[in-house]
Amino acid sequence: MRHVIFGGDGFVGRHLAPKLVADGETVVVADIVKSDLPHYRSVRFITCDVTDPASVAAVGLKADDMVYNLSAKMLSPIQVRAKRHDFFFPVNFHGTENIMQAMDKAGASKLVHYTTDMIYGHTITMPMTEEHPVSPLGEYGLSKLKTEELAAEWRMRGMSISLFRPRLIIGPGRLGILEKLFKLIDWNLPVPMIGSGRNPYQFISVFDCAEAARAAWKAGVPNEAYNLGSLNPPPVKKLLGDLIKHAGSRSILLPTPGWAVKRTLDLLDLLNMPIMDPEQYLIADEECVLDVSKAERQLGWVPQYRDEDMLIAAYGEYRAKKDGHAVATRHVPAE
């Protein structure tokens, strides 16, 4: 079987492609850029801009292809309010639409597609299962929700589409908003938390994400949506406290009134001076923990990486970069 990965030079794709090669599969990466990655010795690369239907068509999909859509615009760099729709929708929604239409013309019927947990919005029920109400808080989550609605339409026409809704994905080459946190710790400055820090914060490893995509293919691409997150995420206060201790920093954690910080950030956003996206800060003190048991039951997928270890590894990469040591992968934006 041939595996075609749109956005395959990005964060999850660069870990999925070598996994599939190791399985003895034929892999094609379709992306707008090509990095100097060792697996390209065994992987074909095709230049593709998913926002251009002709470019997607030129990839030359075949009826028996296994297709993955990992192309996306993320929440980094932060966009001002007026620019968010035009930043997210061309790639996230229209790019997905172009891929699905090209699949239809080729007779290809199997797709793994990544969306986001940010389609849920505010926490209504805990833990958050895949049946949690959806009400995104901004253009990023909305663009991803619209792709899930597209998937529902194409499923009715015979496609098999597995959807994945990850929490914040971290791993080598992806620092994003974490870099601001690491700078505070390096400078021994107070680290403000939105709220008391008693709520948990859940990551998901890029390695676990790549394995989930592979597991969906192995399971026959079920027509289902799956949450992706770590197991037993610790409270924010413990997560950050352990990192500060590991770093040997004199930083202290600073609890804040969540409502006051959010209103301040709202004002900055209104003034076109955002320092966080509303989709990030509006839920920062909520109990946003994804239930990932469905993926275990149906795909045999279980996350292998702990939040504490992921954060410390990301800090180690930040330090290596700051100290001038080589970093294994180029940096890509974080959600």
N, C-alpha and C positions, 0 to 999 in steps of 0.2 A: 504494500500500500504506500502511496505517496502522501506525505504530510506537508501541507502548505500553511506557513505561519505568517499571517499579516501582522506587521509590527514586530517581527521576530528578532530584530536587532536591538529591541528595547530590553527593559529590565527583566521581565519574566521569560521572554523569548530566548534570551541568551543562555538561560539555564534549561529551558525545555528542549531546544534543538539538540544539544549533545546527549540528552537523555534518550531521545528517539533514535539518534544515530547508534547509541550503545545497544538499542534493541534490534539493530539490524535494519532499520527503516530508511526509506528514501525521504530526504527532507529538503524542502524549498523554503527559503526565507524571502519574503516580499516586504521591503521597507524603503523608506525615503533616503536612508543613509546606511552605509556598511562600515562596521568597525573592524579593527585588526584583531579578530578573535580566532583562536586556533581551530575551532570546529569548522571554519569555512573551508578547510582542506577537504572536508567530507560533505559539505552542505552547499547546495546551489543557491546563489543570491540573485534576485531580480529586483531592480529598482522599481518602486511602486509608491505612488502618492494616492492614498485611499480616498482623498477628496475628489479625485478625478476618475469618473467612470471608465474612461478609455484606458487609463493607466491600470486600473484593476482588471479590466478585460484582457489587457496585454499579458497578464500573468499566465493566462492559458489554463484555467482550471479544467479538470477532467471529472467525469461522472463519479469515479470511484475514489476521488481525493478525500482525505480527512483534513478539514479546514479549521484553523484556529484564528480568532481575531483578538489580538493583543494590542492593537493600535489604539492610542488614546491621548488626549490632552488631559493633564492632571492639574491639581490645585497649586502647583508651583511652576513658574513664578506667580505670585499673587497678582490678580488683575483688578482694576478699578471696576466699579459696578457697571458702567456703560459699555464696557468691552467684553463682559463675561459671556454673553450669548454668542457673539461672533468668534470668541476664542474657543469655546467648547464644542459647539454644535457641528461645525464643518467636519471635524475628525470623528468625534464620538458618535454622533447620530448619522449624518449623511455618509460618512465613511463606512459605517456598519451597513447602512442601506445599500450602498454600492456593492459591497462584498456579497450580501445576500442575493441581490439581483444577478450578479455574475455567477453565483452558485446555481441559481435557478436556470439560467441559460445553458449552463454546462451540464445540468442534471446532477450536480453534486448535492448531497442531502445531509451530510454530517458536519456539524459546527460546534466548537467549544468557544464560548464568548464570555469575556470578562466584563462585569459591570462594577458595582460598588455597594457597600453597605450604606452609603449615604443616600440611597433611595428611600431609606426608612424614615429619616428625619428624627424628630424627638422620640425618645423612648416611651412607649405606651405600655408594653408588657415585658416582663423579664422572666427568663432570658429571652433574647430576641430570636425567634425561630424564623424560618422562611415565610411563614404565614403572617408575620408582623405587618401591620398597616404601613402603606407607603405614602410618604408626604415629604419629598425632598425640600431642603431649605435654600436651595440656590440652583444656579444654572448647570453646575457640574453634575449634581445628583439628578437633576431633571433630564439632562442630555442622556444619561445612562438609563434612567427609567423608560424613556422613549424607545431606547433600543430593546428593552425587554418587551415592550408592547409590539414592536416590529417582530420580535421572535415569536410571540404568540400568534401573529398573523401567518408567519411562514410555517409554523408547526401545523396549522390547519391545512396547509397546502402540501404537507407530507415531509417536511424537513424534521430531522432530529437535532435538537439544539440543547446543549447543556450550558446553563448560566452559572457563573461564579460571582459571589458578592464578597470580596475580601475587605477586611479591616485595613488599617494602615500597613502597607507592605514595606518591610525594610530588609536590608541585606547589603552585600558589597556593592559599592557604587551609587548608593542612594541615601543621601543625608537629608536634603530638603530642609524642612522646618527644624529638624533636630540640630542642625548646625548652630542655630541661635541659642538653643539650650546648652550645647557643649561650650560655646564661647563664655556664657555666664559662669559655668563651672570652672573653666580654665582661669577666668579672671577673679575667682573667689568672690563673686557677687551673689547677692540674694537671688534665689530662683523662685519667682512668683508662680503660684498655682491658682487656677480659676476654681474657686471654692476651697473646701477643706483638704482635698487630696485623699479623702477616704474612699472615693469611688475607684473602681478598677480601671486600668487602661489596657486595651488588648491590641497587640500587634499580630502580624502574620509574616512568616519568613518567606522570602522569594523562593527559597528551595522547596518549601511546602506548597507554594502556589504552582510551581512547575510540575510537581508530583501530582497535584490534583488534576491538572489538565491531562496528564498522561493516564491517570486512573479513569477519567471519564471516557477516554478512547478505549481503554481496555474493557470497560464495562458496557461498551456498545452505544455510547453517547445517549444516555437517558434524557427524555424530555422533562427535565427538572431544573430547579434552581437550588444552589447550594451556598450556604454561608462558609466563609473561610476565616478562621481566627485561631489563636493559640488556646491551649487548655489552661484553666485556672489562673487567669491573669491577676497579678497582685494589685493592691491599691496604689494609686499614683504616688502617694507619700513614701511607700516602701520602695517602689521602683526607682524613684529619683534619689531617695536617701542612699540606697545601695550603690547607685552610680557615683554619687558624690564621694562616698567612702572609698570606692574602687579607685577613683581619680586622685585621691589624696588632697581633695579641695577643702577649703574652709567655707565654702558656700553654705548658706542655710536655706531651708525651705520656708517660703513665705505664703501662708494661707491668705486668701483674700475673699471678700464678699462677692460671690459669683455674679449676682445680679448687677452689682455696680461695675464690675469689670466688663461685663457684656454690654452694658449701656454705653460705656466709654468707647468700646470697640465699635459699637454701632455708629456712634457719632463720628469717629475717625473714618469709618467706611462711607458715611454720608458725605463727608468732606473730601472724598476721593484720596484719602491717605491711609488705606488699609494696611495693617501690619499682620493681620490674619484674615482668612476668608470666613465669612459668617458660618459656612458649613462646618468649619473646624471649631470655632469658639462657642457657638450656641449650644453644643452638646458636650462641651469639655468637662462639665461637672456632673453629667448624667451617668446612669448605670448602663452604659452601652456595651453590653457583652453579647456576642453572637453565640448561639447554640450551634455547634458544628457536628452534632451527632448524626444528622441525616446523611452527610457525606461518608461517615464511617459505616453506617448501615447499608447504604446503597452502592458505594464505590470502594469500600475497604480502605478509605483514606483516613489517616490519623496524623495530626500535626506533630512534628518531631522536635520543634524548637521552642524554648521557653522565652518569655518576654524579657526577663532579666538578662539572659545570655545574649539575646539579639541586641539589646540596647548597649551593653558593654562592648560587644563586637563593633557596633557602629561608632562608638566613641573611640575605640582603638584605631579604626580606619581614619577618623577625623584627625587624631593625633599624628598618625603616620603621614598623612597628607601635609599637615602643618609643619612637621619636622623635615619635610622634603624627601621622604621615602616614597618609593614607587607604589602606586596603588594599582591593583590588578585589573580594574575595570574603569572605563570612563564614567563620569557621573551623569546620572539621569535624574529627572525631577521626582520628587516624592509626592504622594497623594496628600 
